[in-house]
Amino acid sequence: MDELPVELLAQIVDYCDHYSRKQLRCINKNFHDLATPLIFDEVYVATFKHSLAKFTSIASCHLAKHVRKLVFFNDMLPKYTQIQWERSICNRPDFRWWRAKRAHRYPDEPRLGNNSEAMIGGIFTRAREEYDQIPRHLLTKQELKAGWQAYRRYYREQESWTDYRESWKFQSAFCELPNVQEVLVANATYNDRNFNSRPFWRRFYRGTYIGPDSWKRGYAGGVIADEHLFEITEKATLCVYEAMARRHEQGSSPIVRLKIQHLMQNESTLANNWRKGRRQPRDLKRHSHLQVPQRLWLAKPFAHLTDFSLRLDSNESVDRCYISEQIHQLLIEAQELRRLVLTLEHPSVAGIRSFDEEDHEAYSGEFEGEYGDPHYSGEACLLHATSVIWPKIEHLAISVPFCAKKFIRFLKLHSSTLRSLEFHQALVYDVPTLLEQIPKVVHLDHVYIKTLVHIGTELRHPQYAGPFDKAWFLADSTDFDAPYEQSMKAYLLGKSPAMPDLLEDHLGRLCPQDRTDRTGIEPVNTIFYPSTFRELDYVKLESPTPEDVLRAGTSFSVD
């Protein structure tokens, strides 16, 4: 190995993943020198004392110069009893990977579709029955006792994040990194599978026999209801904002790429820390005196961002006004922004309020009395702006409620730079107008749409029963291999002069596998996955191979 040319060793190091590079670093000096910059190019930290101690150690030594990207896991541990913890242990392989290796034994079973009830219940029944015969684990009583003690130790470590002692340590260490440019706040709860194999969580799993894949479905389903968990999660997110602001104050290199997932399960910590203030008016830039000082301080480093992804996951108890407070001032300062991904996850997207021009006037008195500003219109306000918000924007991907008429005006204002547009499960007032007007106001090189939920004007579709009947336009996405979707995509890109007849849209009444107009022959489940399985578009952490999983000794959630 010592006789191999350095160029070949460099190719080996480039090919390996993070875990393998750490092993290579121990082989000899050449591998050590080549792997070290790549290992510390990305640093991972979680809300635990041991993880924070390692992070502060890196930040205070010569390795700090290598750090370009920080990945902050803000997952909180459930307050398990010992029985709940033991029931969460599962050393079985991932079901879909396990079945795929045995597909020849179940040739007649149905394909995976978009029906979540069938997916959980009757689908792959024979394979599931055989899979369930595999023991969940083979741990001894001594191993279970040690694992439970380790879990309790980790849980106590996280309690220190209820005040600002650990947050201050994190911020101080973050300010010591001279070359960091990207920050990613990742949460396993709404990610796809394989989170147990990530850095830090791999070690956590070895000691406790469970990991985020064991409990994240409990979060999503509301099974684990612990307000303390989400208070810490919110403070962890705020901690990142404050750390960026401190770096800005001391003149450190700016953060240019920021990707955050924030869970808002109550109206507690973050909203209080940001202080309540008057909501932003329609012409945001003209009324900067309404902005709250605390948000102004946190927003200053956003002036350097070129790439920002924000996903807010909220339950029904969180008022949209609190959500709006979190994003308006931050985004309005991002004048260098070129890519924006803005997603609002809500349990019932059709229940989120949206207004057209007439509704807006009708409710202006209500808004003025409650919020002090008649022009406030929720988190979509930025997309309803009457002046250019982001003069350099090139890519916009959104999943928030908005009014088509006002958004078209926004597109026209930003048409000189905007070249890529994506919508995913967005609630839109007047979808037909939106689809018709897009190619008339902006020239796009890329477009992707999956599910525009229509409200407002009555539709001519025979399957549309009334104004409160959900109509899901392009439910199978503009990438679906059928004439209607392909024609719509061509029209939106300006490659076709005529928009296809919207009456051809099935409004979400058909599953992809039930459609007879497809032009492709690939099984639907090999191309499109149900939305519950999608990876966060901005958390590009590559999933490990099955071999990586076996080597690391991790387990996965059972789908």
Beta strands, then each sheet from edge to edge (+ up, - down):
strand 1: 42-46
strand 2: 69-73
strand 3: 182-186
strand 4: 257-264
strand 5: 307-314
strand 6: 339-345
strand 7: 395-399
strand 8: 402-403
strand 9: 420-429
strand 10: 446-455
strand 11: 471-473
sheet 1: 1+ 2+ 3+ 4+ 5+ 6+ 7+ 9+ 8+
sheet 2: 1+ 2+ 3+ 4+ 5+ 6+ 7+ 9+ 10+ 11-
end
